[in-house]
Amino acid sequence: MTNPPTITDFETIARRVFETIPAPFADYLGDIVLRIEDWPEQEILDHFGMTSPYQLSGLYQGVPVGEKSLWAQPSGKGDRITLYRRPLLAEMAQTGVALEALIRHVVIHEVGHHFGLSDADMHAIEDSADD
């Protein structure tokens, strides 16, 4: 590859992933804002106790579906998934996993957070699917 994939390339791949998510789950994804950034902000890394920006490839921010309420005060930010381009490119180079597969994994992982699943929940689901 002569030129690394651009932010637009990442967005195109991620949107294709969103299009493959089946109903009824897809019915709850319409309001999610998808963002692609090169790096996570230091404040976010600090929040998670991370020392390197390479440790975070994606992030869901918002109120999970099961916690939403008509009476809750809106945050004004809405639900969003951010993919971090440079950490994903580094992971691709290090592991040899195709970029599309990495983006798919991260998008689905962050969608899981949108539905209220923890990292431990998702690892357990992935482990049981490998059996």
Order of alpha helices (4+ residues) and beta strands (2+ residues): alpha-beta-alpha-beta-beta-alpha-alpha-alpha
